[in-house]
Amino acid sequence: MDQEKAIVGFIGSGGIARSHAYSLNSLRYFYDDVPEIELQAVCSATKESRTSFAKQFGFIKSYDLEEFVAENKINTVFILSPNKVHYEHFKSVIGKTGLKRIYLEKPVCSNLEEEKAIAGLIQNHSAIKIQVGFQFLFSATVRDMLVLWKSGKLGKPLHFDLKYWHSDYLRKEYRDRRQSRLTPAPEGGAMADLGSHSLSLLIAFLGSRLRITGALQGGHFADVNEDSDLFSLINIYDDATGAVGSLSASRISSGTGDYFSVEIYAQEGALRYSTNSPDCFEFYTEESGIWNRRMVGSNYKPFSSFPSAHVPPGWLRSMIHAHYLFLTDNNNKEFVPDIEHGLAVQRLVTQTAEQLKTFRKLTKSG
C-alpha cells in the first residue's frame, strides 16, 4: 500500500519522547503496511537537550519552538512536552502549513479555559487527525476485553472499580527529582497522570456520559504542598446506564510496582483484568456460572502477530500499535482515542480537581 511519507517532528525530548522514538523505529518490524517515516526535527526548551536527542535518535534537525512552527516540511507532530504546556504547543502547531496529524500526550490541557479553546481549534481544523496518548487502550488484552464487552454478552453495567497505583513518591529523593509533577490537579497529580488512563478506559467501555459525584484525597509529606494529589479516590455515576463505581490513583501505595486493574460487573456477568497477569483477562457469565480465563498474549491480528500471538505483552508493544493506528487508517473498528476522547477525560479530571478542593476545605474546617 502506497502511503504518503510521514515527516515527523517531536516537541519534547524527555523520557516519553524516547519511548515514542523507539516505537516509530520499531513499526517496520511488526507491520507490513506502514508509511515511510522521516524523523525531521525535535524541539525543546533546552538547546543542549534537543541537540543531544536529535543526534542520539536520528532526527535531522533540532529547533526552538519558533523555528519548529516555521518548518512547513513537517506533516506529523508529536506533542511530548510537560503537561502544563500541552495546550500552548497544540495551539502553536495546529495551524501549520501541510500538517496532517497530531499525536498529543495526555493530559490534553491543564484547565477549563484551555479545554474550551481546544474545542474551538479543532472545529477550525477538522481535517487534521488527532490521537491522544492513552496506551492502555492498545494493550492486546484490553482490545479483546473491549470486543467482548461491546458484544453485549454481559448485559447492562451495574458497578465498577478501577485502580492505577505505584509507590515511587514515597521516596524523598524521587519527589525532589519530580517537583514539576507535584502541582495541584488538574495540571498535575496522581489523577491527571495516572487516573486519566483509567478514566480513558472507562469511557471506552461505558461512554462519555460519566460524572464525578465525590472525591477524597490522601497522603501528606512535609516537603509536598497540601494541594498536591498523591492519592485520590473518586466516585463516578454513569448517566446513560445508572452504573456507579469508584476509581483511584496513587503515587504512594507501597509494594504495588506499576499496578493497574479494572473490574466491571453487569446484569449477565463480569469482567476483570490486572497488570499482575497482563497477558489474560477473566470474565464470568450468569449463564455458565463459572469464571473463564482468556489468554491474549501479544495478539494484534489482523494487523500483526509478531513475534507471536502467544508471547507476553509489554507497555512498549501497545505504544507501537498506537503509532501504527496513528500513521494509517487501518483501525479495523478499534477504539482510538481522538481529541474528543481526550477532552472527555479532561473534563472528568477537572471535575475531580474541584471535588478535591471541596474535600480539602471540609477536612480543614473539621
NULO-418165 format. One record per residue (C-alpha): residue number from 0; residue in one letter; z, y, x. Coordinates in pm, whole numbers, plus 32768, in hexadecimal, padded with zeros to 4 digits. Layout:
NULO-418165
{pos NUM, code A, pz Z, py Y, px X} .
...
end
This chain:
NULO-418165
{pos 0, code M, pz 8000, py 8000, px 8000} .
{pos 1, code D, pz 7F97, py 814D, px 8095} .
{pos 2, code Q, pz 80A2, py 8254, px 806D} .
{pos 3, code E, pz 80C7, py 83B5, px 80EA} .
{pos 4, code K, pz 817F, py 83CF, px 8234} .
{pos 5, code A, pz 82EE, py 8433, px 820D} .
{pos 6, code I, pz 832B, py 8551, px 82FE} .
{pos 7, code V, pz 84A5, py 8559, px 8310} .
{pos 8, code G, pz 859F, py 866A, px 835A} .
{pos 9, code F, pz 8719, py 863D, px 836C} .
{pos 10, code I, pz 8816, py 874E, px 8321} .
{pos 11, code G, pz 894C, py 86CA, px 83CD} .
{pos 12, code S, pz 8983, py 8607, px 850D} .
{pos 13, code G, pz 8AD2, py 855C, px 84D7} .
{pos 14, code G, pz 8B39, py 83F6, px 8496} .
{pos 15, code I, pz 8A8C, py 83D2, px 8346} .
{pos 16, code A, pz 894A, py 845A, px 83E0} .
{pos 17, code R, pz 8954, py 8340, px 84E1} .
{pos 18, code S, pz 8966, py 8244, px 83C2} .
{pos 19, code H, pz 8837, py 82DF, px 831A} .
{pos 20, code A, pz 8772, py 82E0, px 845F} .
{pos 21, code Y, pz 87C4, py 816F, px 8489} .
{pos 22, code S, pz 8755, py 8123, px 8325} .
{pos 23, code L, pz 860A, py 81D8, px 8345} .
{pos 24, code N, pz 85BB, py 8128, px 848C} .
{pos 25, code S, pz 8616, py 7FD6, px 83F2} .
{pos 26, code L, pz 853F, py 7FEA, px 82B8} .
{pos 27, code R, pz 840C, py 7F4D, px 8352} .
{pos 28, code Y, pz 84CE, py 7E0E, px 83A3} .
{pos 29, code F, pz 8532, py 7DD6, px 8239} .
{pos 30, code Y, pz 840A, py 7E56, px 816D} .
{pos 31, code D, pz 8292, py 7E36, px 818D} .
{pos 32, code D, pz 822B, py 7F68, px 80C4} .
{pos 33, code V, pz 82EB, py 8091, px 814F} .
{pos 34, code P, pz 8229, py 81C9, px 81B2} .
{pos 35, code E, pz 8201, py 8238, px 8318} .
{pos 36, code I, pz 8333, py 8303, px 837E} .
{pos 37, code E, pz 8335, py 8422, px 8475} .
{pos 38, code L, pz 8489, py 84AA, px 84E2} .
{pos 39, code Q, pz 8425, py 8615, px 8500} .
{pos 40, code A, pz 855F, py 86E9, px 851C} .
{pos 41, code V, pz 86DA, py 86ED, px 8511} .
{pos 42, code C, pz 87A6, py 8820, px 84B7} .
{pos 43, code S, pz 8918, py 8867, px 84E3} .
{pos 44, code A, pz 89FB, py 898D, px 8527} .
{pos 45, code T, pz 8A3D, py 892D, px 8692} .
{pos 46, code K, pz 8919, py 8938, px 8783} .
{pos 47, code E, pz 89AB, py 8835, px 886F} .
{pos 48, code S, pz 89E9, py 8741, px 8751} .
{pos 49, code R, pz 888C, py 8756, px 86B8} .
{pos 50, code T, pz 87DF, py 874B, px 880B} .
{pos 51, code S, pz 889F, py 8614, px 8872} .
{pos 52, code F, pz 8863, py 856D, px 871F} .
{pos 53, code A, pz 86EE, py 85B3, px 872A} .
{pos 54, code K, pz 86CE, py 8520, px 8886} .
{pos 55, code Q, pz 87A1, py 83EC, px 883A} .
{pos 56, code F, pz 86FB, py 838E, px 86F1} .
{pos 57, code G, pz 8592, py 83F4, px 8729} .
{pos 58, code F, pz 8566, py 853E, px 866C} .
{pos 59, code I, pz 8452, py 861C, px 86F4} .
{pos 60, code K, pz 8509, py 8769, px 86CC} .
{pos 61, code S, pz 8663, py 87FC, px 8695} .
{pos 62, code Y, pz 868E, py 893A, px 85C9} .
{pos 63, code D, pz 8789, py 8A2B, px 853E} .
{pos 64, code L, pz 877F, py 8A4F, px 83C2} .
{pos 65, code E, pz 8690, py 8B77, px 83BD} .
{pos 66, code E, pz 8598, py 8AC1, px 849D} .
{pos 67, code F, pz 85BD, py 8982, px 83D0} .
{pos 68, code V, pz 856F, py 8A31, px 8287} .
{pos 69, code A, pz 843D, py 8AD9, px 8323} .
{pos 70, code E, pz 83AF, py 898A, px 839C} .
{pos 71, code N, pz 82B5, py 8934, px 8288} .
{pos 72, code K, pz 8242, py 87EF, px 8326} .
{pos 73, code I, pz 837A, py 873D, px 82A3} .
{pos 74, code N, pz 8349, py 8698, px 814E} .
{pos 75, code T, pz 848A, py 85C9, px 8141} .
{pos 76, code V, pz 85E4, py 8662, px 8174} .
{pos 77, code F, pz 8730, py 85AE, px 819E} .
{pos 78, code I, pz 885E, py 868F, px 815C} .
{pos 79, code L, pz 8976, py 85ED, px 8226} .
{pos 80, code S, pz 8A4F, py 8719, px 8274} .
{pos 81, code P, pz 8BC2, py 8750, px 821D} .
{pos 82, code N, pz 8C17, py 8746, px 80A9} .
{pos 83, code K, pz 8C5C, py 88B7, px 8086} .
{pos 84, code V, pz 8AFB, py 8920, px 80EF} .
{pos 85, code H, pz 8A2F, py 881C, px 802E} .
{pos 86, code Y, pz 89D2, py 891B, px 7F23} .
{pos 87, code E, pz 897E, py 8A29, px 8021} .
{pos 88, code H, pz 8891, py 893F, px 80D6} .
{pos 89, code F, pz 87FD, py 88B7, px 7F93} .
{pos 90, code K, pz 87B0, py 8A18, px 7F1F} .
{pos 91, code S, pz 871A, py 8A6E, px 8072} .
{pos 92, code V, pz 861D, py 8952, px 8079} .
{pos 93, code I, pz 85BB, py 890A, px 7F10} .
{pos 94, code G, pz 84B0, py 8A18, px 7F17} .
{pos 95, code K, pz 8415, py 89A8, px 8061} .
{pos 96, code T, pz 829A, py 8996, px 8065} .
{pos 97, code G, pz 8220, py 882E, px 8058} .
{pos 98, code L, pz 8375, py 8797, px 8009} .
{pos 99, code K, pz 8359, py 864B, px 7F4E} .
{pos 100, code R, pz 84B9, py 85BB, px 7F4E} .
{pos 101, code I, pz 8627, py 8605, px 7F9B} .
{pos 102, code Y, pz 8735, py 8506, px 7FE9} .
{pos 103, code L, pz 8881, py 85B3, px 7FA2} .
{pos 104, code E, pz 89C5, py 8517, px 8017} .
{pos 105, code K, pz 8AE3, py 8523, px 7F20} .
{pos 106, code P, pz 8B92, py 85F1, px 7EA6} .
{pos 107, code V, pz 8A69, py 86C1, px 7E3A} .
{pos 108, code C, pz 8B36, py 8802, px 7E39} .
{pos 109, code S, pz 8C97, py 888F, px 7E3F} .
{pos 110, code N, pz 8CD8, py 8952, px 7CFF} .
{pos 111, code L, pz 8C68, py 899B, px 7B9C} .
{pos 112, code E, pz 8B95, py 8AC8, px 7BFB} .
{pos 113, code E, pz 8ACE, py 89F6, px 7CF0} .
{pos 114, code E, pz 8A9E, py 88E5, px 7BEA} .
{pos 115, code K, pz 8A03, py 89E3, px 7AFD} .
{pos 116, code A, pz 892A, py 8A73, px 7C0F} .
{pos 117, code I, pz 88A2, py 891B, px 7C6E} .
{pos 118, code A, pz 884C, py 88D5, px 7B02} .
{pos 119, code G, pz 877A, py 8A11, px 7B02} .
{pos 120, code L, pz 86D2, py 89C3, px 7C4D} .
{pos 121, code I, pz 8661, py 8868, px 7BE8} .
{pos 122, code Q, pz 85BF, py 88F0, px 7AAD} .
{pos 123, code N, pz 84E6, py 89D1, px 7B84} .
{pos 124, code H, pz 848F, py 88BA, px 7C79} .
{pos 125, code S, pz 846D, py 878A, px 7B9A} .
{pos 126, code A, pz 835A, py 86EB, px 7C6E} .
{pos 127, code I, pz 8446, py 86B1, px 7D93} .
{pos 128, code K, pz 84E8, py 8559, px 7DA0} .
{pos 129, code I, pz 8660, py 8574, px 7DD6} .
{pos 130, code Q, pz 8740, py 844B, px 7E20} .
{pos 131, code V, pz 88B9, py 845B, px 7E54} .
{pos 132, code G, pz 8975, py 8387, px 7F52} .
{pos 133, code F, pz 8A46, py 8293, px 7E87} .
{pos 134, code Q, pz 8A1E, py 815B, px 7F5E} .
{pos 135, code F, pz 8AEA, py 8066, px 7E8D} .
{pos 136, code L, pz 89DB, py 806A, px 7D83} .
{pos 137, code F, pz 88F1, py 7FCA, px 7E7E} .
{pos 138, code S, pz 89C6, py 7EA6, px 7EED} .
{pos 139, code A, pz 891D, py 7D62, px 7E89} .
{pos 140, code T, pz 8A4F, py 7CF4, px 7DC4} .
{pos 141, code V, pz 8A6F, py 7E35, px 7CF9} .
{pos 142, code R, pz 88F9, py 7E28, px 7CAA} .
{pos 143, code D, pz 8923, py 7CCC, px 7C14} .
{pos 144, code M, pz 8A62, py 7D2E, px 7B5D} .
{pos 145, code L, pz 89B0, py 7E51, px 7ABA} .
{pos 146, code V, pz 8892, py 7D72, px 7A45} .
{pos 147, code L, pz 898B, py 7C83, px 79A2} .
{pos 148, code W, pz 8A49, py 7DA1, px 7900} .
{pos 149, code K, pz 890E, py 7E48, px 7878} .
{pos 150, code S, pz 88A5, py 7CFE, px 77DB} .
{pos 151, code G, pz 89B6, py 7D31, px 76D5} .
{pos 152, code K, pz 8A39, py 7BD0, px 7709} .
{pos 153, code L, pz 8B9E, py 7C4C, px 7736} .
{pos 154, code G, pz 8B9C, py 7D33, px 7609} .
{pos 155, code K, pz 8C38, py 7E89, px 75D4} .
{pos 156, code P, pz 8D24, py 7F09, px 76E4} .
{pos 157, code L, pz 8E96, py 7F25, px 7692} .
{pos 158, code H, pz 8F49, py 7F8B, px 77D1} .
{pos 159, code F, pz 8F12, py 7FA2, px 7949} .
{pos 160, code D, pz 8FBB, py 7FD9, px 7A97} .
{pos 161, code L, pz 8F1C, py 804F, px 7BDE} .
{pos 162, code K, pz 8FB5, py 8089, px 7D36} .
{pos 163, code Y, pz 8F37, py 810E, px 7E80} .
{pos 164, code W, pz 904D, py 810C, px 7F85} .
{pos 165, code H, pz 907D, py 8126, px 80FB} .
{pos 166, code S, pz 919C, py 8187, px 81DF} .
{pos 167, code D, pz 9118, py 8258, px 8301} .
{pos 168, code Y, pz 91CA, py 839A, px 829F} .
{pos 169, code L, pz 931E, py 82F8, px 82CC} .
{pos 170, code R, pz 92EE, py 833B, px 8440} .
{pos 171, code K, pz 932C, py 84A0, px 84B2} .
{pos 172, code E, pz 922C, py 848F, px 85C8} .
{pos 173, code Y, pz 9123, py 8436, px 84C6} .
{pos 174, code R, pz 918E, py 8552, px 83E0} .
{pos 175, code D, pz 9179, py 8642, px 8504} .
{pos 176, code R, pz 9010, py 85DB, px 8547} .
{pos 177, code R, pz 8FA8, py 85F2, px 83DA} .
{pos 178, code Q, pz 9037, py 8740, px 836E} .
{pos 179, code S, pz 8EF3, py 879E, px 82C0} .
{pos 180, code R, pz 8F26, py 8676, px 81D1} .
{pos 181, code L, pz 9081, py 86EB, px 8169} .
{pos 182, code T, pz 900A, py 8809, px 808E} .
{pos 183, code P, pz 906B, py 8806, px 7F1B} .
{pos 184, code A, pz 8F90, py 8761, px 7E13} .
{pos 185, code P, pz 8E7C, py 8780, px 7DB3} .
{pos 186, code E, pz 8DFE, py 87EC, px 7F0D} .
{pos 187, code G, pz 8EBA, py 86D9, px 7FC1} .
{pos 188, code G, pz 8FC6, py 85D4, px 7F97} .
{pos 189, code A, pz 8FD4, py 8465, px 7F3E} .
{pos 190, code M, pz 8F37, py 8487, px 7DE6} .
{pos 191, code A, pz 8E10, py 8556, px 7E63} .
{pos 192, code D, pz 8DC9, py 847C, px 7F94} .
{pos 193, code L, pz 8E2C, py 8322, px 7F16} .
{pos 194, code G, pz 8E63, py 8331, px 7D9F} .
{pos 195, code S, pz 8D0D, py 83CB, px 7D6A} .
{pos 196, code H, pz 8C77, py 8279, px 7DCB} .
{pos 197, code S, pz 8D47, py 81D1, px 7CBB} .
{pos 198, code L, pz 8CE6, py 82DD, px 7BBF} .
{pos 199, code S, pz 8B79, py 82AB, px 7C1B} .
{pos 200, code L, pz 8B92, py 8136, px 7BDC} .
{pos 201, code L, pz 8C4A, py 8169, px 7A94} .
{pos 202, code I, pz 8B3B, py 8256, px 7A17} .
{pos 203, code A, pz 8A31, py 8155, px 7A77} .
{pos 204, code F, pz 8AE1, py 804F, px 79A1} .
{pos 205, code L, pz 8B63, py 811D, px 787B} .
{pos 206, code G, pz 8A8F, py 825A, px 7877} .
{pos 207, code S, pz 8AE2, py 83C8, px 78AD} .
{pos 208, code R, pz 8BB6, py 840D, px 7777} .
{pos 209, code L, pz 8CF8, py 83E4, px 783A} .
{pos 210, code R, pz 8E13, py 84DE, px 784A} .
{pos 211, code I, pz 8F57, py 84FB, px 790A} .
{pos 212, code T, pz 908E, py 8500, px 782E} .
{pos 213, code G, pz 919A, py 8513, px 793A} .
{pos 214, code A, pz 91DE, py 84FC, px 7AAE} .
{pos 215, code L, pz 92F9, py 84B3, px 7BA1} .
{pos 216, code Q, pz 930D, py 850B, px 7D10} .
{pos 217, code G, pz 93E8, py 8475, px 7E1F} .
{pos 218, code G, pz 9429, py 8473, px 7F93} .
{pos 219, code H, pz 94DE, py 8584, px 8055} .
{pos 220, code F, pz 94DD, py 85D4, px 81C8} .
{pos 221, code A, pz 956E, py 8706, px 8273} .
{pos 222, code D, pz 9424, py 8752, px 8323} .
{pos 223, code V, pz 934D, py 8733, px 81E8} .
{pos 224, code N, pz 9326, py 8843, px 80E3} .
{pos 225, code E, pz 93C7, py 87D9, px 7F9B} .
{pos 226, code D, pz 927E, py 8819, px 7EE4} .
{pos 227, code S, pz 91C9, py 8718, px 7FB7} .
{pos 228, code D, pz 916E, py 85DB, px 7EFB} .
{pos 229, code L, pz 91E8, py 84AF, px 7FC4} .
{pos 230, code F, pz 9211, py 83C8, px 7E9A} .
{pos 231, code S, pz 91A8, py 840E, px 7D36} .
{pos 232, code L, pz 9194, py 8343, px 7BF8} .
{pos 233, code I, pz 90D3, py 83B1, px 7AC5} .
{pos 234, code N, pz 90BD, py 8338, px 7960} .
{pos 235, code I, pz 8F61, py 832B, px 78C8} .
{pos 236, code Y, pz 8EE0, py 8316, px 7763} .
{pos 237, code D, pz 8D7D, py 82AF, px 770A} .
{pos 238, code D, pz 8D08, py 837A, px 75DF} .
{pos 239, code A, pz 8BE3, py 828E, px 75A5} .
{pos 240, code T, pz 8CA6, py 8149, px 757B} .
{pos 241, code G, pz 8E15, py 81A8, px 7563} .
{pos 242, code A, pz 8E62, py 80E3, px 76A1} .
{pos 243, code V, pz 8F83, py 8160, px 7775} .
{pos 244, code G, pz 8FF0, py 8124, px 78D8} .
{pos 245, code S, pz 9075, py 819F, px 7A23} .
{pos 246, code L, pz 8FDC, py 81EE, px 7B73} .
{pos 247, code S, pz 9099, py 822F, px 7CB6} .
{pos 248, code A, pz 9037, py 82AA, px 7E0F} .
{pos 249, code S, pz 9116, py 8295, px 7F3E} .
{pos 250, code R, pz 911A, py 82F1, px 80AD} .
{pos 251, code I, pz 9280, py 8277, px 80DF} .
{pos 252, code S, pz 9290, py 8110, px 805C} .
{pos 253, code S, pz 9316, py 8048, px 817F} .
{pos 254, code G, pz 9266, py 7F06, px 81D9} .
{pos 255, code T, pz 9139, py 7F35, px 80F6} .
{pos 256, code G, pz 9028, py 7F69, px 81FA} .
{pos 257, code D, pz 8F05, py 7FF0, px 812D} .
{pos 258, code Y, pz 8F51, py 7F54, px 7FDC} .
{pos 259, code F, pz 8E78, py 7F83, px 7EA9} .
{pos 260, code S, pz 8EA0, py 7ECC, px 7D5F} .
{pos 261, code V, pz 8E25, py 7EE0, px 7BF9} .
{pos 262, code E, pz 8E90, py 7E26, px 7AC0} .
{pos 263, code I, pz 8DF1, py 7E58, px 796B} .
{pos 264, code Y, pz 8E74, py 7DA5, px 7835} .
{pos 265, code A, pz 8D9E, py 7D8B, px 76FD} .
{pos 266, code Q, pz 8DA2, py 7CE8, px 75A5} .
{pos 267, code E, pz 8CE0, py 7BB4, px 7615} .
{pos 268, code G, pz 8D4B, py 7B95, px 777F} .
{pos 269, code A, pz 8D9F, py 7C44, px 78C6} .
{pos 270, code L, pz 8D1F, py 7C9E, px 7A22} .
{pos 271, code R, pz 8DD9, py 7CC2, px 7B68} .
{pos 272, code Y, pz 8D79, py 7D08, px 7CD1} .
{pos 273, code S, pz 8E26, py 7D74, px 7E11} .
{pos 274, code T, pz 8DC6, py 7DA9, px 7F7A} .
{pos 275, code N, pz 8EB5, py 7C90, px 7FD6} .
{pos 276, code S, pz 8D91, py 7BAD, px 7F70} .
{pos 277, code P, pz 8C63, py 7C92, px 7F8D} .
{pos 278, code D, pz 8B5A, py 7B82, px 7F6B} .
{pos 279, code C, pz 8BB8, py 7B1D, px 7E08} .
{pos 280, code F, pz 8C44, py 7B91, px 7CBB} .
{pos 281, code E, pz 8CF2, py 7AE1, px 7B9C} .
{pos 282, code F, pz 8CB2, py 7AED, px 7A28} .
{pos 283, code Y, pz 8D5A, py 7A51, px 78FB} .
{pos 284, code T, pz 8CCD, py 7A0C, px 77A2} .
{pos 285, code E, pz 8D98, py 79C5, px 766A} .
{pos 286, code E, pz 8C8F, py 78C8, px 760A} .
{pos 287, code S, pz 8CC2, py 77F4, px 7744} .
{pos 288, code G, pz 8E33, py 7834, px 7775} .
{pos 289, code I, pz 8E11, py 782C, px 78F1} .
{pos 290, code W, pz 8DEB, py 791B, px 7A13} .
{pos 291, code N, pz 8C9F, py 78F1, px 7AC9} .
{pos 292, code R, pz 8C5D, py 795A, px 7C30} .
{pos 293, code R, pz 8AFE, py 79D1, px 7C80} .
{pos 294, code M, pz 8A9E, py 79D2, px 7DEF} .
{pos 295, code V, pz 89AD, py 7AED, px 7E45} .
{pos 296, code G, pz 89B3, py 7B1D, px 7FBE} .
{pos 297, code S, pz 889C, py 7C03, px 8035} .
{pos 298, code N, pz 87A5, py 7BB9, px 7F20} .
{pos 299, code Y, pz 86C6, py 7CE9, px 7EF3} .
{pos 300, code K, pz 85AA, py 7C32, px 7E47} .
{pos 301, code P, pz 849E, py 7C82, px 7DDE} .
{pos 302, code F, pz 848F, py 7D86, px 7EF2} .
{pos 303, code S, pz 8526, py 7CCE, px 8016} .
{pos 304, code S, pz 85F2, py 7BA3, px 8082} .
{pos 305, code F, pz 8629, py 7BE2, px 81F4} .
{pos 306, code P, pz 86B9, py 7B3B, px 82B9} .
{pos 307, code S, pz 870A, py 7A58, px 818F} .
{pos 308, code A, pz 878D, py 7A85, px 802F} .
{pos 309, code H, pz 88C5, py 79B7, px 8073} .
{pos 310, code V, pz 8949, py 7A75, px 81A3} .
{pos 311, code P, pz 8A7C, py 7B55, px 8173} .
{pos 312, code P, pz 8A32, py 7CC0, px 8117} .
{pos 313, code G, pz 8AA2, py 7DF8, px 81CA} .
{pos 314, code W, pz 8ACA, py 7F6A, px 8182} .
{pos 315, code L, pz 89A0, py 7FCC, px 8259} .
{pos 316, code R, pz 88C2, py 7ED0, px 81A8} .
{pos 317, code S, pz 88F4, py 7F82, px 805D} .
{pos 318, code M, pz 88A5, py 80CD, px 8106} .
{pos 319, code I, pz 875E, py 803D, px 8188} .
{pos 320, code H, pz 8701, py 7FD7, px 8026} .
{pos 321, code A, pz 875C, py 8133, px 7FA9} .
{pos 322, code H, pz 8667, py 81C4, px 80A6} .
{pos 323, code Y, pz 8559, py 80D3, px 8036} .
{pos 324, code L, pz 857A, py 8146, px 7ECC} .
{pos 325, code F, pz 8586, py 82B1, px 7F3F} .
{pos 326, code L, pz 8441, py 829C, px 8002} .
{pos 327, code T, pz 837F, py 81C9, px 7F05} .
{pos 328, code D, pz 8353, py 81B7, px 7D8D} .
{pos 329, code N, pz 8399, py 8041, px 7D84} .
{pos 330, code N, pz 84E8, py 8047, px 7CD1} .
{pos 331, code N, pz 84AE, py 7F19, px 7BEA} .
{pos 332, code K, pz 8583, py 7FC8, px 7AE1} .
{pos 333, code E, pz 86B2, py 7FD9, px 7BC8} .
{pos 334, code F, pz 87BA, py 80E2, px 7B90} .
{pos 335, code V, pz 876C, py 81F8, px 7C87} .
{pos 336, code P, pz 8864, py 831B, px 7C9B} .
{pos 337, code D, pz 8795, py 8455, px 7C67} .
{pos 338, code I, pz 8816, py 85BB, px 7C65} .
{pos 339, code E, pz 887A, py 85A4, px 7AF7} .
{pos 340, code H, pz 8953, py 847A, px 7B51} .
{pos 341, code G, pz 89E5, py 853B, px 7C74} .
{pos 342, code L, pz 8A3B, py 865E, px 7B90} .
{pos 343, code A, pz 8AD7, py 8572, px 7A8F} .
{pos 344, code V, pz 8BBA, py 84E7, px 7BA0} .
{pos 345, code Q, pz 8C08, py 8646, px 7C18} .
{pos 346, code R, pz 8C6F, py 86B3, px 7ABA} .
{pos 347, code L, pz 8D71, py 859C, px 7AB5} .
{pos 348, code V, pz 8DEC, py 85F8, px 7C11} .
{pos 349, code T, pz 8E13, py 8760, px 7B9B} .
{pos 350, code Q, pz 8ED1, py 86F1, px 7A64} .
{pos 351, code T, pz 8FB1, py 8621, px 7B43} .
{pos 352, code A, pz 8FFB, py 874F, px 7C1F} .
{pos 353, code E, pz 906D, py 8815, px 7AEC} .
{pos 354, code Q, pz 9147, py 86F5, px 7A76} .
{pos 355, code L, pz 91E5, py 86DB, px 7BD1} .
{pos 356, code K, pz 9237, py 884F, px 7BC8} .
{pos 357, code T, pz 92E5, py 881A, px 7A7A} .
{pos 358, code F, pz 93A7, py 86F2, px 7B08} .
{pos 359, code R, pz 941C, py 87BB, px 7C38} .
{pos 360, code K, pz 9494, py 88D6, px 7B58} .
{pos 361, code L, pz 9556, py 87E2, px 7A7F} .
{pos 362, code T, pz 95FD, py 8739, px 7BA7} .
{pos 363, code K, pz 965C, py 8889, px 7C40} .
{pos 364, code S, pz 96F2, py 890B, px 7AFB} .
{pos 365, code G, pz 97B8, py 87C8, px 7AD9} .
end
